[in-house]
Amino acid sequence: MDLSKVSTAALVEELKSREAVETYTAEPYQPYSITVGEATLSDSGPVVILRIMD
């Protein structure tokens, strides 16, 4: 299946509907931080973060 023509928005909406996916949303200008091991990413929204456990 070729997904290269599917929009990112459509892919995200499909993934958000899956059982093994958690969705986190930071609104515009809302700060967020993600830490994995020793690496940390800090920024501000808008952003949608998908945690995919598959």
C-alpha positions as CSV (number, residue, x, y, z in Angstrom):
1,M,0.0,0.0,0.0
2,D,1.5,3.4,-1.1
3,L,0.8,6.0,1.6
4,S,2.9,8.7,0.0
5,K,-0.1,10.5,-1.4
6,V,-2.1,10.4,1.9
7,S,-1.9,13.7,3.7
8,T,-0.2,13.9,7.1
9,A,-3.4,15.1,8.7
10,A,-5.2,12.0,7.5
11,L,-2.5,9.7,8.7
12,V,-2.5,11.3,12.1
13,E,-6.3,11.1,12.4
14,E,-6.1,7.4,11.5
15,L,-3.4,6.7,14.0
16,K,-5.2,8.6,16.8
17,S,-8.1,6.2,16.4
18,R,-6.0,3.2,17.1
19,E,-6.1,1.3,20.4
20,A,-2.3,1.3,21.0
21,V,-1.9,5.1,20.4
22,E,-2.0,7.8,23.0
23,T,-2.4,11.4,21.9
24,Y,-1.0,14.5,23.7
25,T,-1.7,18.0,22.4
26,A,0.0,21.3,23.3
27,E,-2.0,24.3,22.4
28,P,-0.5,27.4,20.8
29,Y,2.3,28.9,23.0
30,Q,1.8,26.1,25.6
31,P,5.2,24.8,26.6
32,Y,6.0,21.1,26.5
33,S,9.0,18.9,27.2
34,I,9.8,15.4,26.2
35,T,12.7,13.5,27.8
36,V,14.0,10.1,26.6
37,G,17.1,8.9,28.4
38,E,19.4,11.9,28.5
39,A,17.9,13.7,25.5
40,T,15.3,16.4,26.2
41,L,13.2,18.3,23.7
42,S,11.5,21.5,24.9
43,D,9.4,23.8,22.8
44,S,6.0,25.3,22.6
45,G,2.8,24.3,20.7
46,P,0.9,23.9,18.7
47,V,1.9,20.3,18.4
48,V,0.3,16.9,18.5
49,I,2.4,14.1,20.0
50,L,1.6,10.5,19.3
51,R,2.8,7.7,21.6
52,I,2.6,4.6,19.5
53,M,3.0,1.3,21.4
54,D,3.0,-1.4,18.7
